[in-house]
Amino acid sequence: MTCKPIVNIVEFLDQNFMYWRKKDKTSLSILVSAIMHFGQLDKGGFPYFLHVMHVALATGIDDPELFQAAILHDVIEDTFITIDDLKNLGFSKRVCDCVSLLTKDESLTYDQNIERILSSLDACKVKFNDLTHNMMPSRLKSLSAENLSKLSQYFISYKRIKDKINLFKQEKCPECGTP
């Protein structure tokens, strides 16, 4: 976890990236994520931003808002940015809602946090790719008992989320009857 200094992200962008308001939100999401995760390393010692980029690219670029949520999926949890900051930056309700669901609520258990994610197809798609990347043993320095236990927990959640995504795909639109 990083130190949480008090910084106004909008003022920071105004001072350092003069034209950020004119850029598309996908570029802004990449910029915010890269700045906020700058200097952070994952458990394998790699720049943490590579993880969020991997998750975003695996989620796909054909849905810009889902890509934005994926690239921002850890920014609330691992930095001092808040959901209100994302709203002030102009990210859509869909993006903010997805990021909010993906942000660990410390008052809940791991399984309760997964239950929250299961309520949203968007959050499921991002978390599925997050877990897929997190389960790669190459991202860990060692396969300790603790890491193996975490991987087991991830695999169980991965299966639940995959099953839920398949259920979402089978549901039919109440208005037109199409999946």
CYANA upper distance limits for C-alpha pairs under 8 A (distance plus 0.5 A):
  1 MET  CA     78 ASP  CA      6.42
  1 MET  CA     79 THR  CA      7.99
  2 THR  CA     78 ASP  CA      7.21
  2 THR  CA     79 THR  CA      6.72
  2 THR  CA     80 PHE  CA      8.47
  3 CYS  CA     79 THR  CA      8.35
  3 CYS  CA     80 PHE  CA      8.31
  4 LYS  CA     79 THR  CA      7.23
  4 LYS  CA     80 PHE  CA      5.46
  5 PRO  CA     80 PHE  CA      7.48
  6 ILE  CA     80 PHE  CA      8.21
  7 VAL  CA     12 PHE  CA      7.92
  8 ASN  CA     12 PHE  CA      6.66
  9 ILE  CA     13 LEU  CA      6.63
  9 ILE  CA     81 ILE  CA      8.14
  9 ILE  CA     85 ASP  CA      7.40
 10 VAL  CA     14 ASP  CA      6.62
 10 VAL  CA     85 ASP  CA      8.21
 10 VAL  CA     88 ASN  CA      7.89
 10 VAL  CA     89 LEU  CA      7.14
 11 GLU  CA     15 GLN  CA      6.60
 12 PHE  CA     16 ASN  CA      6.56
 12 PHE  CA     17 PHE  CA      8.42
 13 LEU  CA     17 PHE  CA      5.50
 13 LEU  CA     18 MET  CA      7.38
 13 LEU  CA     20 TRP  CA      7.30
 14 ASP  CA     18 MET  CA      5.73
 14 ASP  CA     19 TYR  CA      8.20
 14 ASP  CA     20 TRP  CA      7.84
 19 TYR  CA     23 LYS  CA      7.35
 20 TRP  CA     28 LEU  CA      7.40
 23 LYS  CA     27 SER  CA      7.17
 23 LYS  CA     28 LEU  CA      7.30
 24 ASP  CA     28 LEU  CA      6.93
 25 LYS  CA     29 SER  CA      6.43
 25 LYS  CA     68 GLN  CA      7.93
 25 LYS  CA     90 GLY  CA      8.26
 25 LYS  CA     91 PHE  CA      7.31
 26 THR  CA     30 ILE  CA      6.92
 26 THR  CA     64 PRO  CA      6.85
 26 THR  CA     65 GLU  CA      8.01
 26 THR  CA     67 PHE  CA      7.82
 26 THR  CA     68 GLN  CA      6.09
 27 SER  CA     31 LEU  CA      6.73
 28 LEU  CA     32 VAL  CA      6.53
 29 SER  CA     33 SER  CA      6.52
 29 SER  CA     68 GLN  CA      6.07
 29 SER  CA     71 ILE  CA      7.06
 29 SER  CA     72 LEU  CA      6.99
 30 ILE  CA     34 ALA  CA      6.47
 30 ILE  CA     68 GLN  CA      8.12
 30 ILE  CA     71 ILE  CA      6.95
 30 ILE  CA     72 LEU  CA      8.33
 31 LEU  CA     35 ILE  CA      6.58
 32 VAL  CA     36 MET  CA      6.47
 32 VAL  CA     72 LEU  CA      8.42
 33 SER  CA     37 HIS  CA      6.40
 33 SER  CA     49 PHE  CA      7.70
 33 SER  CA     71 ILE  CA      7.04
 33 SER  CA     72 LEU  CA      6.34
 33 SER  CA     75 VAL  CA      6.89
 34 ALA  CA     38 PHE  CA      6.27
 34 ALA  CA     49 PHE  CA      6.55
 36 MET  CA     75 VAL  CA      7.32
 36 MET  CA     79 THR  CA      6.73
 36 MET  CA     81 ILE  CA      8.33
 37 HIS  CA     48 TYR  CA      6.93
 37 HIS  CA     49 PHE  CA      6.27
 37 HIS  CA     75 VAL  CA      7.85
 37 HIS  CA     78 ASP  CA      8.29
 37 HIS  CA     79 THR  CA      7.70
 38 PHE  CA     47 PRO  CA      8.28
 38 PHE  CA     48 TYR  CA      8.36
 38 PHE  CA     49 PHE  CA      7.67
 39 GLY  CA     47 PRO  CA      7.39
 39 GLY  CA     48 TYR  CA      8.36
 40 GLN  CA     47 PRO  CA      6.42
 40 GLN  CA     48 TYR  CA      5.86
 40 GLN  CA     49 PHE  CA      8.10
 41 LEU  CA     45 GLY  CA      5.76
 41 LEU  CA     46 PHE  CA      5.71
 41 LEU  CA     47 PRO  CA      5.01
 41 LEU  CA     48 TYR  CA      5.18
 42 ASP  CA     46 PHE  CA      5.92
 42 ASP  CA     47 PRO  CA      6.75
 42 ASP  CA     48 TYR  CA      5.48
 42 ASP  CA     51 HIS  CA      8.37
 42 ASP  CA    139 ARG  CA      7.98
 43 LYS  CA    139 ARG  CA      7.01
 43 LYS  CA    140 LEU  CA      5.88
 43 LYS  CA    141 LYS  CA      6.88
 44 GLY  CA    138 SER  CA      7.76
 44 GLY  CA    139 ARG  CA      5.28
 44 GLY  CA    140 LEU  CA      4.98
 44 GLY  CA    141 LYS  CA      5.34
 45 GLY  CA    141 LYS  CA      8.15
 46 PHE  CA     50 LEU  CA      7.96
 47 PRO  CA     51 HIS  CA      8.21
 48 TYR  CA     52 VAL  CA      7.50
 49 PHE  CA     53 MET  CA      6.59
 50 LEU  CA     54 HIS  CA      6.47
 51 HIS  CA     55 VAL  CA      6.74
 51 HIS  CA    133 HIS  CA      7.91
 52 VAL  CA     56 ALA  CA      6.59
 52 VAL  CA     70 ALA  CA      7.45
 52 VAL  CA     71 ILE  CA      5.74
 52 VAL  CA     72 LEU  CA      7.83
 52 VAL  CA     73 HIS  CA      7.77
 52 VAL  CA     74 ASP  CA      7.93
 52 VAL  CA    130 ASP  CA      8.48
 53 MET  CA     57 LEU  CA      6.55
 53 MET  CA     71 ILE  CA      6.43
 54 HIS  CA     58 ALA  CA      6.55
 54 HIS  CA    133 HIS  CA      8.04
 55 VAL  CA     59 THR  CA      6.61
 55 VAL  CA     70 ALA  CA      6.72
 55 VAL  CA     71 ILE  CA      7.51
 55 VAL  CA    126 VAL  CA      7.48
 55 VAL  CA    129 ASN  CA      5.89
 55 VAL  CA    130 ASP  CA      5.98
 55 VAL  CA    133 HIS  CA      7.52
 56 ALA  CA     60 GLY  CA      6.89
 56 ALA  CA     61 ILE  CA      8.33
 56 ALA  CA     67 PHE  CA      5.83
 56 ALA  CA     68 GLN  CA      7.99
 56 ALA  CA     69 ALA  CA      8.45
 56 ALA  CA     70 ALA  CA      5.15
 56 ALA  CA     71 ILE  CA      5.53
 56 ALA  CA    126 VAL  CA      8.07
 57 LEU  CA     61 ILE  CA      7.16
 57 LEU  CA     67 PHE  CA      7.87
 58 ALA  CA    129 ASN  CA      6.78
 59 THR  CA     66 LEU  CA      7.89
 59 THR  CA     67 PHE  CA      6.90
 59 THR  CA     70 ALA  CA      7.49
 59 THR  CA    125 LYS  CA      7.28
 59 THR  CA    126 VAL  CA      6.70
 59 THR  CA    129 ASN  CA      6.99
 60 GLY  CA     66 LEU  CA      8.42
 60 GLY  CA     67 PHE  CA      6.77
 61 ILE  CA     67 PHE  CA      6.33
 63 ASP  CA     67 PHE  CA      6.73
 64 PRO  CA     68 GLN  CA      6.63
 65 GLU  CA     69 ALA  CA      6.73
 65 GLU  CA     92 SER  CA      8.19
 65 GLU  CA     94 ARG  CA      7.73
 65 GLU  CA     95 VAL  CA      6.36
 66 LEU  CA     70 ALA  CA      6.65
 66 LEU  CA     95 VAL  CA      7.32
 66 LEU  CA    122 ASP  CA      7.14
 66 LEU  CA    126 VAL  CA      8.27
 67 PHE  CA     71 ILE  CA      6.69
 68 GLN  CA     72 LEU  CA      6.64
 68 GLN  CA     95 VAL  CA      7.18
 69 ALA  CA     73 HIS  CA      6.13
 69 ALA  CA     95 VAL  CA      5.56
 69 ALA  CA     96 CYS  CA      7.81
 69 ALA  CA     98 CYS  CA      6.73
 69 ALA  CA     99 VAL  CA      6.16
 69 ALA  CA    126 VAL  CA      8.18
 70 ALA  CA     99 VAL  CA      8.29
 70 ALA  CA    126 VAL  CA      6.09
 72 LEU  CA     76 ILE  CA      8.32
 72 LEU  CA     99 VAL  CA      7.25
 73 HIS  CA     99 VAL  CA      5.76
 73 HIS  CA    102 LEU  CA      6.64
 73 HIS  CA    103 THR  CA      7.55
 73 HIS  CA    126 VAL  CA      8.26
 74 ASP  CA     78 ASP  CA      6.30
 74 ASP  CA     79 THR  CA      8.47
 74 ASP  CA     99 VAL  CA      8.28
 74 ASP  CA    102 LEU  CA      8.08
 74 ASP  CA    103 THR  CA      7.16
 75 VAL  CA     79 THR  CA      6.02
 75 VAL  CA     80 PHE  CA      8.33
 75 VAL  CA     81 ILE  CA      6.96
 76 ILE  CA     80 PHE  CA      7.09
 76 ILE  CA     81 ILE  CA      5.81
 76 ILE  CA     82 THR  CA      5.99
 76 ILE  CA     83 ILE  CA      7.44
 76 ILE  CA     99 VAL  CA      8.28
 76 ILE  CA    100 SER  CA      8.46
 76 ILE  CA    103 THR  CA      6.90
 77 GLU  CA    103 THR  CA      6.05
 77 GLU  CA    104 LYS  CA      7.04
 81 ILE  CA     85 ASP  CA      6.62
 81 ILE  CA     86 LEU  CA      8.11
 82 THR  CA     86 LEU  CA      7.10
 83 ILE  CA     87 LYS  CA      6.79
 83 ILE  CA     96 CYS  CA      6.94
 83 ILE  CA     99 VAL  CA      8.42
 83 ILE  CA    100 SER  CA      7.41
 84 ASP  CA     88 ASN  CA      6.59
 85 ASP  CA     89 LEU  CA      6.67
 86 LEU  CA     90 GLY  CA      7.08
 86 LEU  CA     91 PHE  CA      6.23
 86 LEU  CA     96 CYS  CA      7.24
 87 LYS  CA     91 PHE  CA      5.85
 87 LYS  CA     92 SER  CA      7.58
 87 LYS  CA     93 LYS  CA      8.15
 87 LYS  CA     96 CYS  CA      7.41
 91 PHE  CA     95 VAL  CA      6.73
 91 PHE  CA     96 CYS  CA      7.11
 92 SER  CA     96 CYS  CA      6.74
 93 LYS  CA     97 ASP  CA      6.32
 94 ARG  CA     98 CYS  CA      6.65
 95 VAL  CA     99 VAL  CA      6.67
 96 CYS  CA    100 SER  CA      6.46
 97 ASP  CA    101 LEU  CA      6.78
 98 CYS  CA    102 LEU  CA      6.76
 98 CYS  CA    120 SER  CA      8.12
 98 CYS  CA    122 ASP  CA      6.89
 98 CYS  CA    123 ALA  CA      5.82
 99 VAL  CA    103 THR  CA      6.63
 99 VAL  CA    123 ALA  CA      8.07
101 LEU  CA    113 ASN  CA      8.49
101 LEU  CA    116 ARG  CA      6.81
101 LEU  CA    117 ILE  CA      6.16
101 LEU  CA    123 ALA  CA      7.12
102 LEU  CA    117 ILE  CA      6.93
102 LEU  CA    123 ALA  CA      6.82
102 LEU  CA    127 LYS  CA      7.66
104 LYS  CA    113 ASN  CA      6.83
105 ASP  CA    113 ASN  CA      7.14
108 LEU  CA    112 GLN  CA      6.18
108 LEU  CA    113 ASN  CA      6.71
109 THR  CA    113 ASN  CA      6.77
110 TYR  CA    114 ILE  CA      6.85
111 ASP  CA    115 GLU  CA      6.74
112 GLN  CA    116 ARG  CA      6.99
113 ASN  CA    117 ILE  CA      7.04
114 ILE  CA    118 LEU  CA      6.77
114 ILE  CA    157 SER  CA      7.58
115 GLU  CA    119 SER  CA      7.43
116 ARG  CA    120 SER  CA      8.38
117 ILE  CA    123 ALA  CA      5.98
117 ILE  CA    124 CYS  CA      6.44
117 ILE  CA    127 LYS  CA      8.24
118 LEU  CA    123 ALA  CA      7.79
118 LEU  CA    124 CYS  CA      6.49
118 LEU  CA    161 ILE  CA      7.11
118 LEU  CA    164 LYS  CA      7.26
119 SER  CA    123 ALA  CA      8.42
120 SER  CA    124 CYS  CA      6.62
121 LEU  CA    125 LYS  CA      6.66
121 LEU  CA    165 ILE  CA      6.94
121 LEU  CA    168 PHE  CA      7.26
122 ASP  CA    126 VAL  CA      6.97
123 ALA  CA    127 LYS  CA      6.46
124 CYS  CA    128 PHE  CA      6.33
124 CYS  CA    161 ILE  CA      6.39
124 CYS  CA    162 LYS  CA      8.35
124 CYS  CA    164 LYS  CA      8.12
124 CYS  CA    165 ILE  CA      7.12
125 LYS  CA    129 ASN  CA      7.06
125 LYS  CA    165 ILE  CA      7.70
126 VAL  CA    130 ASP  CA      6.62
127 LYS  CA    131 LEU  CA      6.45
127 LYS  CA    161 ILE  CA      8.29
128 PHE  CA    132 THR  CA      6.61
128 PHE  CA    158 TYR  CA      6.53
128 PHE  CA    161 ILE  CA      6.84
128 PHE  CA    162 LYS  CA      7.35
129 ASN  CA    133 HIS  CA      6.73
130 ASP  CA    134 ASN  CA      6.55
131 LEU  CA    135 MET  CA      6.42
131 LEU  CA    154 TYR  CA      6.72
131 LEU  CA    155 PHE  CA      8.26
131 LEU  CA    158 TYR  CA      6.78
132 THR  CA    136 MET  CA      7.46
132 THR  CA    158 TYR  CA      7.96
134 ASN  CA    139 ARG  CA      7.57
134 ASN  CA    151 LEU  CA      8.47
134 ASN  CA    154 TYR  CA      8.36
135 MET  CA    139 ARG  CA      8.44
135 MET  CA    151 LEU  CA      6.36
135 MET  CA    154 TYR  CA      7.37
135 MET  CA    155 PHE  CA      7.98
136 MET  CA    140 LEU  CA      8.26
137 PRO  CA    143 LEU  CA      7.78
140 LEU  CA    147 ASN  CA      8.43
142 SER  CA    147 ASN  CA      8.09
143 LEU  CA    147 ASN  CA      6.16
143 LEU  CA    148 LEU  CA      6.58
144 SER  CA    148 LEU  CA      6.62
145 ALA  CA    149 SER  CA      6.60
146 GLU  CA    150 LYS  CA      6.77
147 ASN  CA    151 LEU  CA      6.60
148 LEU  CA    152 SER  CA      6.68
149 SER  CA    153 GLN  CA      6.85
150 LYS  CA    154 TYR  CA      6.65
151 LEU  CA    155 PHE  CA      6.60
152 SER  CA    156 ILE  CA      6.90
153 GLN  CA    157 SER  CA      6.88
154 TYR  CA    158 TYR  CA      6.39
155 PHE  CA    159 LYS  CA      6.74
156 ILE  CA    160 ARG  CA      6.90
157 SER  CA    161 ILE  CA      6.57
158 TYR  CA    162 LYS  CA      6.50
159 LYS  CA    163 ASP  CA      6.61
160 ARG  CA    164 LYS  CA      6.72
161 ILE  CA    165 ILE  CA      6.63
162 LYS  CA    166 ASN  CA      6.85
163 ASP  CA    167 LEU  CA      6.81
164 LYS  CA    168 PHE  CA      6.68
165 ILE  CA    169 LYS  CA      6.79
166 ASN  CA    170 GLN  CA      6.94
167 LEU  CA    171 GLU  CA      6.91
169 LYS  CA    179 PRO  CA      6.84
170 GLN  CA    179 PRO  CA      6.45
171 GLU  CA    179 PRO  CA      6.10
172 LYS  CA    176 CYS  CA      8.41
172 LYS  CA    177 GLY  CA      5.62
172 LYS  CA    178 THR  CA      5.62
172 LYS  CA    179 PRO  CA      4.69
173 CYS  CA    177 GLY  CA      5.30
173 CYS  CA    178 THR  CA      5.86
173 CYS  CA    179 PRO  CA      6.47
